[in-house]
């Protein structure tokens, strides 16, 4: 079991490994009483890698930006995991970044020290410069110094880095760990060393000897959100806009824009990214999207669903057809679009952001009026669908007359979603009064 970063750094601090001033954030409002001076970095606390690339690490300069960033990160899934807590940490300017690790090699039956002069997120470069020292006898400072020298370090840096390695090994042995990793270990212009990120893997078989680690592991297990989301359960806030995207970065961007325009997201689902199925590993892409739409439409208080799919033209057309079929099925209509085979329908609607029912032929106008009446009798949310490319005019025409808005610009799609959400809220208040 991997500990969260803030938990690993607490153990680093106890053993004497230098870490930056930090503070755990349970909710965005906690940033109003932040004890760390700006600028700070906010980090999603999930036991997975790829946080930076997914948008789970943000640098902020003030409280307003920090609260907006925290809201986005809390609603951001990284490899199917949503953070229960964020780590706010002082910003650190590093001239050099190293990689250090102590790992239990089961094939050798020995601890191994690992180090690279090129730490950070570029794994290929890190591995290219990776050095290894096997601890064959009783550990001594010699092993740590040997690794530092193999990494190409010189002068005082050998002493300071080898000192960090010794403390890592001490922690490794004291807690019966499988892995202690620092990536990166930042080196400042003055030669100061600082553990900027940390990872600790606990040996499950040793938990009985370390109740303090068992407590940390229990915290992660009880607070995690599984890759397959339980039915009708979404990661949510008190907003009324549901978000559906096909990548973590796209979700983070969408959330940022919503908060900038005073929107109130309720939930955010990511259906697929780089071949990883977030809703279920056995689902096809079509099934993922179908499941996500069901979860968002069934969720309480969601008045608007903002779909933001960025892909090639063919995939955008497939997404448009699937969404159309889903909405028709909810209106007890027989789906009319084949996802596998596109049908030809006379186009009467352009890529503008308003329904132009006046240009439809009489038969289509009658059908649209019927769909509009049925839609008004349901509790379905309104849809704002942003697809950057693809020929979807025929798909738009089928749903003409009901509140489904097709757009190719994300800023305008966000503005439309916020406008619809606010209008719905106002209408609800007027009906209650």
Phi, psi and omega in degrees: 000127177275132174284159173286160184302316183294329177289319178298319182289332175296320176290324175300315182298319180297324185273350177101012174278126185293131176227161183282156172301136184212168180207133178280141182240116180273335178205156184306326182298336180298338182291344177292337179245032180296132182267357183259133179291146176284155003282153179227166174245134177256130185234129173294133181256087176230145183278052179219164175271182176077019183295316183296314181295329182276352182096015182271004176232122184228137172266133182227152185252342183206174185295319182298312179295324181294317180295317179297317180295320180296319177301317180295317183292320179299331181264009184258121176276131175240111186051041176081006182244134177254137182287142171266345181209150174247156175250120173263128188219148178300148177279145184227129178265111182254133174279334182213147179234128180247163173242132178224144177203149168238123186227147176271112179272107184291331180290324178273337185070027183220154170290147179230135175264132179238144178204145178220138178284354180236083178274181179115199188271349180276095187295322183298315180292321179302311182294324181301328182255012186288134177243152184224139175226120179272128178277095187273332179238192175302135185296142174215162179304341180302318182297318181295316179295322180299317178295316180300320179292317178298331179284352179089014180284156184223162172052228186295337182293330176299315182293313184291319181289319178296328175296321177295317180299319180298318179293322177298317180293322178299315178296319180304316183283315183300322185259004181054053186268161173268332183204136166232122186226139171237117178207104007260161163266110183280139176243119181280175180296335180267003179090006178290140178253144183210128176283104184275337175209153183213148178223133177229128175253121182274138174280113184302327182289344183261001184297330179296335179269352184224080181300332179294325176285324178301323179294318179296316179297319179299323179299318180291313183298316183286336183259359186278160175245119187295160179299322174269111184290134177301149183302135178065012179246123181232152170285120191216163171241203183262020181276189182227016178244119175269142184240138178226117182229171179243023170195155180295317180298319179295321178296317180297318178296317180297316179297317179302312181296322178298314180294323179298327181263020175065025175281164183233091179295142176258317184207156178222123177242140177243121188271330184191141176206123177052040177083002180262123179272116185277331182274325177192130186294341182262359183279144169284168180299320179296317179294324178301311182296320178300314180297318180297317178298320179297317181296319182288320181287333179276342182291141179288148172075357176277116182260335182224136174248120179257111179262125180232095182247123179245113182200194179280174186297317182297317181292323178299320178295320178296319178298316180300318180294318182295317179296318179300313179298322180295314181296318179299320179295326178289337177265013180060034175256149176284127178305138185247356181248131175271125180292331182276325184231117182286137177257156182265123177231134179305130182274131179231356182237132179271189181275020177289174189254024176226150178282126183252069185293341183294336182272359182279153177287163186304319181297316180293323178297320179296317179297318180297318179297321179295316179296320180298319179295317181294322180298319181295340181268358180252172177258021181295141174287167174278153183244133169240117188242116179256111174236122189287329184220167176116149178269101185236017181300319181295324178293319178300319185296324182299324182261013180299140177101343177248159187287071172236119188246121182259131183217159176241004180241124186293317180302316181288326177296317178297315179300319180295318180297316179296317179299314180295319180297316179295320179297319179296319179297318179297317179297321180296318180295321180294321180293325179291324181283000000 
